[in-house]
């Protein structure tokens, strides 16, 4: 089976499994959802109590809308990225469903009102850019790193045109591409470091802000590899952060990937238990682990429920990605 199917499936399942716990505290997750090893009932969610069981959110929807746009146009540009995201907001009723992020909402409203998509995202430091990076990596194809970085920038700029967002998105994007190419975990980490540097170097203005790579490296230094998952979970939530900022998301995703590697489903479950922006973390770590594993171990029943609940047709999309962008 096309490996891109597995990446998209793991992305969607991670999103759906993290949806009910999004923006909950770790303490409340432990009380309300003490064991996370399957899809959760969103009726107990603080934020998404009105969404149907097994629903995906903006993490999956934005990636799919962007992929569809890039397949139609045959390329990734700021303009077709902005158009696809603007269409997504309306067609998926993202504002009413309460899952559009603050930076994306502000920027897309500005674009609607006539602001250039190159300027609308100048204040966006949150995770909308890194969140949609899987689409950008898959549709960048097998070309060189310069092209990959260009594509990542074109997808981020409309809503997240800041050094913090571009650094994190490029770091994750280069890691995902390395995993697709068959790299080992240490090489994937090196690719993330390279992507972060290239992302920052591509910016005219670099904000005085923490480095996502330095934050990850610090975590890896203080947490022994043999430490239990609970220790990682507590450190991420209490010290490094699992909120909306792009560097929070990157650190959590990479830390869980380096621990779980090819155990895709365990990585998703751990991410969903963190607290904070759990659906984004679970979606991105699911995609990264699936790329590394060249498959996934998600239970068939869970995968089927997510696909059915959201009317997902991922196999034809993955085949088109392969044909258009990887084997032109």
SULCORUR-V77196 format. One record per residue. PHI is phi in whole degrees, -180 to 180 (* if undefined). PSI is psi in whole degrees, 0 to 359 (* if undefined). Layout:
# SULCORUR-V77196
PHI & PSI
PHI & PSI
This chain:
# SULCORUR-V77196
* & 144
-52 & 126
-66 & 339
-68 & 333
-61 & 315
-63 & 321
-64 & 314
-67 & 322
-64 & 315
-66 & 324
-59 & 310
-67 & 317
-66 & 318
-59 & 317
-60 & 310
-66 & 323
-75 & 330
-87 & 346
-57 & 310
-64 & 330
-92 & 0
-58 & 132
68 & 11
-85 & 155
-76 & 159
-63 & 323
-62 & 317
-71 & 325
-61 & 315
-61 & 328
-82 & 317
-90 & 322
-125 & 69
-64 & 334
-127 & 123
-114 & 99
-141 & 16
-161 & 180
-65 & 142
-103 & 155
-78 & 114
-71 & 350
-61 & 337
-93 & 0
-72 & 149
-79 & 329
-106 & 317
-112 & 35
-63 & 341
-100 & 4
-87 & 148
-65 & 156
-55 & 137
70 & 17
-70 & 145
-92 & 172
-129 & 206
-61 & 332
-59 & 315
-80 & 313
-60 & 315
-63 & 317
-60 & 316
-70 & 320
-62 & 318
-66 & 316
-59 & 315
-59 & 318
-66 & 317
-69 & 325
-66 & 320
-65 & 318
-90 & 341
77 & 8
-161 & 169
-113 & 119
-132 & 163
-60 & 319
-66 & 312
-74 & 337
-66 & 312
-63 & 319
-64 & 317
-65 & 317
-67 & 322
-65 & 322
-68 & 321
-59 & 315
-55 & 316
-76 & 309
-70 & 330
-99 & 2
53 & 47
-66 & 329
-70 & 313
-64 & 327
-80 & 355
66 & 31
-127 & 19
-87 & 135
-74 & 162
-65 & 320
-69 & 318
-65 & 317
-61 & 313
-63 & 315
-69 & 317
-69 & 328
-64 & 320
-66 & 318
-62 & 317
-58 & 326
-89 & 7
107 & 359
-72 & 143
-63 & 140
-65 & 346
-78 & 342
-112 & 339
-64 & 330
-98 & 21
-64 & 341
-106 & 5
-84 & 104
-109 & 356
-81 & 194
-94 & 10
-61 & 327
-70 & 306
-64 & 329
-61 & 323
-97 & 9
-63 & 326
-53 & 317
-61 & 320
-70 & 320
-68 & 314
-63 & 322
-91 & 355
-74 & 336
74 & 199
-94 & 20
-77 & 184
-78 & 177
-63 & 325
-62 & 319
-68 & 319
-60 & 313
-61 & 318
-58 & 314
-64 & 318
-61 & 317
-63 & 317
-63 & 330
-84 & 334
-87 & 322
-54 & 319
-57 & 329
-124 & 341
-138 & 66
-96 & 62
-133 & 159
-65 & 324
-63 & 315
-71 & 317
-67 & 320
-59 & 310
-67 & 318
-65 & 318
-68 & 322
-61 & 311
-66 & 318
-62 & 318
-68 & 325
-65 & 316
-64 & 318
-63 & 319
-63 & 320
-64 & 317
-60 & 322
-79 & 358
93 & 20
-71 & 157
-79 & 162
-54 & 318
-64 & 324
-71 & 327
-65 & 319
-64 & 318
-63 & 322
-63 & 320
-62 & 317
-61 & 316
-64 & 317
-63 & 319
-61 & 315
-64 & 315
-65 & 323
-62 & 314
-65 & 319
-65 & 339
-81 & 352
-94 & 137
-71 & 318
-116 & 126
-113 & 122
-72 & 155
-79 & 89
-145 & 159
-62 & 155
-92 & 132
-65 & 325
-71 & 318
-62 & 322
-64 & 315
-64 & 314
-61 & 322
-64 & 316
-61 & 317
-66 & 333
-75 & 323
-91 & 343
-109 & 112
-63 & 146
-58 & 330
-85 & 359
-62 & 145
-67 & 158
-56 & 324
-62 & 325
-67 & 318
-62 & 315
-56 & 313
-69 & 320
-63 & 314
-61 & 315
-73 & 314
-88 & 333
-113 & 308
-91 & 335
96 & 142
-132 & 31
-87 & 204
-80 & 344
-66 & 143
-62 & 323
-72 & 332
-61 & 312
-63 & 313
-59 & 313
-61 & 314
-65 & 316
-62 & 312
-68 & 321
-63 & 318
-70 & 319
-59 & 313
-65 & 339
-87 & 317
-97 & 332
52 & 251
-84 & 357
-84 & 79
-61 & 312
-68 & 321
-63 & 322
-63 & 317
-62 & 314
-63 & 318
-63 & 316
-62 & 320
-66 & 341
-93 & 356
-69 & 320
95 & 159
83 & 221
-85 & 67
-68 & 326
-70 & 322
-68 & 315
-63 & 315
-66 & 321
-64 & 312
-71 & 322
-72 & 326
-60 & 313
-63 & 317
-67 & 314
-64 & 321
-67 & 323
-64 & 317
-66 & 318
-78 & 346
58 & 37
163 & 195
-158 & 164
-113 & 29
-68 & 130
-56 & 138
-58 & 322
-64 & 319
-66 & 314
-59 & 316
-64 & 319
-63 & 318
-67 & 316
-63 & 316
-68 & 314
-62 & 330
-112 & 7
55 & 46
-86 & 130
-118 & 80
-86 & 331
-63 & 311
-62 & 323
-64 & 316
-62 & 321
-66 & 320
-65 & 320
-58 & 313
-59 & 315
-72 & 315
-79 & 317
-107 & 338
-110 & 332
-130 & 56
-69 & *
